Amino acid sequence: MSRFYGSLQGNRAEAARQGTPKSGISPRIKYVKKGVFLSLFSGVFFFLFIFFCKPLKADTDLIDLIPSLYGGDGVQLITGGAFPHNAHFQADALTELSQLATAASEIAFPIPSSQGGFTFEFDPLLNEFVKSSDSLGPIFAERPQTVGKNKLNLGFSYTFIDFTRFNSEDLDDLSVTFTHRDTDGDGPDLPSIGGGYTFERDTVIADLSIELKSHIVSFYGTYGITENLDVGFLIPVIRNEMEVSSIARVNEHSSRALFGGPDLHVFDPLGINGDAPIDSIKEEKTGIGDIILRTKYNVLNKPRIKISPALEIRLPTGEDANLMGIARLGLKPLLILSTNMSLWGGVLNPHLNIGYEVNAGAKGQDEIDYTVGFDYGREVYGDMATIAIDVIGSHETQKRDNIGDDIVDASVGIKCSFYEQTLLYVNVQFPLNDQGLRADVITTVGCEIGLR
């Protein structure tokens, strides 16, 4: 067996002979230190909570930000020449592009493992709970082990997402076309003796640049009801920042040569009698995202195979209009499996999570979620360190919006314990395909503390 278990058995025997805790620290000092850590932990979280929670202003919702360009009613130009008319170019293209915001509301931000880095089992020899894990576990995958009866793990994390592409197109290099409103109700006519409305064939082309960033602070915890049953929660605080800018130009149809004279469609540089060619709008919104409740029951805990079913409930507490959640109750049953093997002085733990999420999207679509990978833990200079590598994916079972139906990411992170049951972790996540709204990299840092 690994060196970890050999040292663990030695510590148990020594503690049994001496009748004292194996750590050599009195229970009173332990509780004082835990209280200090818990106070510090809570203080940091609430500081971040207050920092992020700016009041929502009565401005444009983020989901409506793109269609609100140029006043939200299309592009209105100045008319010239011998054909005065309502030079209105319709905003259908912007409305279609607002699917980008819908895709953002469906993004499943990284959710730290409910189990945490510390698991325990009861040792009858010592008559107390001892650590049962030989690794600090994965970061975003679940593992079958439970935290132990009456044990509590708390954690908080910060995630930053800078979206850069939508369906493989760069967000800073998008282009949409506005078509002219049908003035006479018959569509754009060919030139005729009576003077056909061929100016309706003119279009306005807008070059767009979109910036969308998310800052997510999550506070989460897991409590052991029994040896095999855990319950947990996750509360995210989300700040979304969105800025849309546009530079537009008139694309005149070749039939303009039939009219001669000045241009029929002209931007107003001052934006008084018509729209100016340049427009931009920016909003920031902060609030609570969708709260997640979760539970897990360990049904098999053998040395070489461990299995646990679990259930996640997503409460629609986030404001969907500002990309903080989905306005539907979500349910996700999942199955968690893992095995282990000794390797290079440590322990390798391959794992698999597979689940089915009901109401995973804004239009009520369901999806299959999966995470497959491994974590490798070993002792480094007296402390435990773990590297976690996963492939994280989702597949929508109903093609209701054709946006991000298949999302596949790679995740690489490291966990390090530095004081009793306290650990830090850092993780990067990057896309393996181009569907949907994506970031080049998603960065997460976090801290966990175990209380027993």
ZAMARGU-4260 file (C-alpha; in steps of 0.2 Angstrom, whole numbers, plus 5000, padded with zeros to 4 digits):
<rodrens>
0) 5000/5000/5000 | 5006/5018/4999 | 5017/5026/5011 | 5003/5037/5016 | 4994/5022/5024
5) 5010/5015/5032 | 5012/5032/5041 | 4994/5032/5045 | 4994/5015/5054 | 5010/5020/5063
10) 5002/5036/5070 | 4987/5026/5075 | 4997/5014/5085 | 5008/5027/5093 | 4992/5037/5098
15) 4984/5022/5105 | 4999/5018/5116 | 5001/5036/5123 | 4982/5039/5124 | 4984/5056/5117
20) 4979/5064/5100 | 4991/5059/5086 | 4993/5078/5082 | 5000/5082/5099 | 4989/5097/5101
25) 4977/5098/5115 | 4958/5099/5110 | 4956/5116/5117 | 4970/5123/5106 | 4963/5114/5091
30) 4946/5122/5094 | 4954/5140/5096 | 4963/5138/5080 | 4948/5132/5071 | 4938/5146/5077
35) 4952/5158/5071 | 4952/5150/5054 | 4933/5150/5053 | 4932/5169/5058 | 4945/5173/5045
40) 4936/5162/5032 | 4919/5171/5035 | 4927/5188/5035 | 4935/5186/5018 | 4919/5179/5010
45) 4908/5193/5017 | 4921/5206/5012 | 4921/5200/4994 | 4902/5199/4995 | 4900/5217/5000
50) 4913/5222/4987 | 4904/5213/4973 | 4886/5217/4978 | 4883/5234/4970 | 4865/5238/4969
55) 4856/5235/4952 | 4853/5251/4943 | 4836/5253/4933 | 4845/5253/4917 | 4846/5241/4902
60) 4846/5222/4906 | 4861/5213/4899 | 4851/5202/4889 | 4844/5217/4880 | 4860/5227/4878
65) 4864/5221/4860 | 4847/5225/4853 | 4847/5242/4861 | 4861/5249/4850 | 4856/5264/4840
70) 4841/5267/4851 | 4834/5249/4850 | 4824/5253/4835 | 4836/5249/4821 | 4846/5262/4811
75) 4837/5279/4806 | 4847/5289/4793 | 4845/5306/4785 | 4838/5305/4767 | 4844/5315/4752
80) 4841/5316/4734 | 4824/5316/4725 | 4817/5302/4735 | 4813/5308/4753 | 4806/5293/4763
85) 4808/5285/4780 | 4826/5279/4779 | 4824/5266/4793 | 4835/5250/4793 | 4828/5236/4803
90) 4836/5228/4818 | 4832/5210/4815 | 4850/5206/4814 | 4854/5213/4831 | 4839/5204/4838
95) 4846/5187/4832 | 4863/5192/4839 | 4855/5193/4856 | 4856/5174/4856 | 4874/5178/4862
100) 4867/5184/4879 | 4855/5169/4880 | 4870/5158/4878 | 4879/5167/4892 | 4864/5165/4904
105) 4866/5146/4901 | 4885/5145/4904 | 4888/5133/4918 | 4902/5141/4928 | 4914/5130/4937
110) 4907/5122/4953 | 4919/5116/4965 | 4918/5098/4972 | 4905/5096/4986 | 4916/5083/4994
115) 4931/5095/4997 | 4948/5089/5000 | 4946/5080/5017 | 4937/5064/5020 | 4936/5054/5037
120) 4931/5037/5043 | 4929/5031/5061 | 4944/5021/5068 | 4938/5010/5083 | 4956/5008/5089
125) 4958/5027/5092 | 4939/5029/5095 | 4939/5044/5084 | 4938/5049/5066 | 4954/5049/5056
130) 4958/5055/5038 | 4953/5042/5025 | 4959/5050/5009 | 4975/5048/5001 | 4972/5063/4989
135) 4965/5080/4991 | 4953/5075/4977 | 4947/5083/4961 | 4943/5101/4959 | 4927/5101/4949
140) 4923/5083/4948 | 4914/5074/4962 | 4922/5059/4971 | 4912/5045/4980 | 4919/5047/4997
145) 4910/5057/5010 | 4916/5069/5023 | 4911/5059/5038 | 4898/5060/5051 | 4896/5077/5059
150) 4910/5084/5049 | 4909/5100/5040 | 4919/5107/5025 | 4918/5125/5020 | 4925/5133/5005
155) 4925/5149/4994 | 4932/5152/4976 | 4934/5166/4964 | 4932/5162/4945 | 4935/5174/4931
160) 4928/5172/4914 | 4933/5183/4899 | 4922/5177/4884 | 4931/5179/4867 | 4921/5169/4854
165) 4903/5165/4849 | 4901/5150/4838 | 4920/5151/4833 | 4918/5170/4828 | 4929/5182/4838
170) 4918/5194/4849 | 4928/5209/4844 | 4926/5206/4825 | 4907/5203/4822 | 4897/5210/4808
175) 4878/5212/4806 | 4868/5218/4791 | 4853/5230/4793 | 4840/5229/4779 | 4829/5243/4773
180) 4811/5244/4778 | 4799/5240/4764 | 4793/5257/4760 | 4779/5253/4748 | 4774/5236/4754
185) 4779/5227/4738 | 4797/5223/4742 | 4812/5231/4732 | 4806/5234/4714 | 4817/5235/4699
190) 4819/5252/4691 | 4803/5257/4681 | 4796/5272/4672 | 4787/5277/4688 | 4803/5276/4698
195) 4805/5260/4708 | 4810/5260/4726 | 4827/5252/4722 | 4835/5262/4737 | 4827/5248/4747
200) 4841/5237/4742 | 4854/5248/4751 | 4860/5240/4768 | 4869/5246/4783 | 4883/5235/4789
205) 4888/5237/4807 | 4905/5231/4813 | 4903/5225/4832 | 4915/5223/4846 | 4908/5214/4862
210) 4916/5213/4878 | 4908/5201/4891 | 4916/5197/4908 | 4910/5187/4923 | 4917/5188/4941
215) 4910/5174/4952 | 4913/5172/4970 | 4906/5156/4977 | 4903/5151/4995 | 4900/5132/4998
220) 4899/5119/5011 | 4896/5101/5015 | 4890/5092/5031 | 4891/5074/5035 | 4874/5068/5041
225) 4879/5050/5043 | 4895/5040/5038 | 4888/5038/5020 | 4877/5053/5018 | 4882/5071/5014
230) 4872/5087/5011 | 4879/5103/5004 | 4876/5120/4996 | 4884/5133/4985 | 4879/5151/4984
235) 4887/5161/4970 | 4889/5180/4969 | 4891/5186/4951 | 4896/5202/4943 | 4894/5203/4924
240) 4901/5217/4914 | 4896/5219/4896 | 4901/5232/4883 | 4895/5233/4865 | 4902/5245/4852
245) 4897/5247/4834 | 4904/5257/4819 | 4891/5257/4804 | 4892/5261/4786 | 4880/5262/4771
250) 4882/5249/4758 | 4874/5256/4743 | 4866/5245/4730 | 4873/5247/4712 | 4856/5254/4706
255) 4861/5271/4714 | 4869/5275/4697 | 4851/5276/4690 | 4847/5291/4702 | 4862/5302/4702
260) 4863/5316/4713 | 4868/5315/4732 | 4868/5300/4742 | 4850/5294/4747 | 4855/5287/4764
265) 4867/5297/4776 | 4872/5295/4794 | 4870/5311/4805 | 4887/5314/4813 | 4879/5322/4828
270) 4865/5310/4830 | 4851/5323/4830 | 4841/5320/4814 | 4847/5303/4812 | 4858/5290/4820
275) 4877/5293/4821 | 4888/5279/4813 | 4896/5275/4830 | 4887/5269/4845 | 4891/5260/4861
280) 4883/5255/4877 | 4890/5247/4893 | 4882/5240/4909 | 4888/5230/4924 | 4876/5220/4935
285) 4879/5211/4951 | 4869/5199/4961 | 4866/5182/4968 | 4866/5168/4955 | 4857/5151/4956
290) 4859/5143/4973 | 4864/5124/4972 | 4859/5111/4985 | 4867/5094/4984 | 4867/5078/4992
295) 4877/5062/4990 | 4876/5044/4997 | 4890/5032/4997 | 4884/5014/4992 | 4900/5005/4989
300) 4917/5009/4997 | 4929/4995/4993 | 4948/4998/4992 | 4948/4997/4973 | 4930/5003/4968
305) 4919/5017/4976 | 4902/5022/4970 | 4890/5035/4975 | 4874/5042/4968 | 4871/5061/4970
310) 4858/5074/4967 | 4859/5092/4963 | 4845/5105/4964 | 4847/5122/4956 | 4836/5135/4963
315) 4831/5149/4951 | 4837/5163/4962 | 4848/5172/4949 | 4841/5185/4938 | 4841/5178/4921
320) 4839/5195/4912 | 4856/5199/4919 | 4864/5182/4914 | 4865/5176/4933 | 4854/5161/4931
325) 4840/5151/4923 | 4822/5155/4927 | 4818/5137/4930 | 4821/5124/4944 | 4835/5112/4939
330) 4837/5094/4944 | 4852/5084/4941 | 4854/5066/4947 | 4872/5059/4944 | 4882/5044/4947
335) 4900/5045/4954 | 4913/5031/4952 | 4931/5030/4956 | 4945/5018/4958 | 4963/5020/4964
340) 4981/5013/4961 | 4998/5016/4969 | 5010/5026/4957 | 5027/5034/4960 | 5025/5035/4979
345) 5008/5042/4978 | 4990/5037/4973 | 4982/5039/4956 | 4963/5040/4957 | 4953/5039/4940
350) 4935/5045/4942 | 4920/5047/4931 | 4904/5058/4934 | 4889/5056/4923 | 4872/5065/4926
355) 4856/5071/4917 | 4851/5089/4921 | 4833/5094/4919 | 4830/5112/4913 | 4848/5115/4910
360) 4844/5129/4897 | 4834/5145/4896 | 4821/5136/4884 | 4819/5121/4896 | 4831/5110/4887
365) 4839/5095/4896 | 4857/5090/4895 | 4869/5075/4899 | 4884/5081/4909 | 4900/5071/4911
370) 4917/5073/4919 | 4931/5060/4917 | 4948/5062/4923 | 4960/5058/4937 | 4968/5066/4952
375) 4985/5061/4959 | 4990/5064/4977 | 5006/5062/4986 | 5015/5069/5001 | 5027/5084/4997
380) 5038/5090/5011 | 5026/5084/5024 | 5010/5091/5016 | 4998/5083/5004 | 4998/5090/4986
385) 4986/5084/4972 | 4985/5087/4954 | 4968/5085/4945 | 4965/5084/4926 | 4948/5082/4919
390) 4938/5083/4903 | 4921/5091/4907 | 4907/5091/4894 | 4888/5093/4891 | 4877/5088/4877
395) 4859/5095/4875 | 4846/5082/4872 | 4834/5094/4863 | 4840/5106/4850 | 4829/5120/4854
400) 4841/5135/4851 | 4856/5127/4842 | 4868/5137/4853 | 4882/5127/4862 | 4873/5110/4860
405) 4889/5101/4864 | 4902/5109/4875 | 4919/5101/4879 | 4932/5108/4891 | 4949/5103/4898
410) 4952/5107/4916 | 4969/5106/4925 | 4972/5111/4943 | 4982/5108/4959 | 4978/5107/4977
415) 4990/5110/4992 | 4986/5107/5010 | 4996/5119/5021 | 4989/5118/5039 | 4979/5104/5047
420) 4963/5103/5037 | 4966/5119/5026 | 4970/5119/5008 | 4972/5131/4993 | 4969/5127/4975
425) 4971/5135/4958 | 4963/5128/4941 | 4963/5133/4923 | 4949/5127/4911 | 4950/5129/4892
430) 4939/5124/4877 | 4941/5109/4867 | 4928/5114/4854 | 4921/5130/4847 | 4902/5128/4850
435) 4893/5142/4859 | 4900/5156/4869 | 4917/5152/4875 | 4932/5160/4884 | 4950/5156/4880
440) 4954/5151/4898 | 4943/5151/4914 | 4954/5154/4930 | 4948/5148/4947 | 4957/5150/4964
445) 4949/5144/4980 | 4952/5139/4998 | 4944/5125/5009 | 4944/5122/5028 | 4938/5106/5036
450) 4930/5107/5054 | 4929/5091/5064
</rodrens>
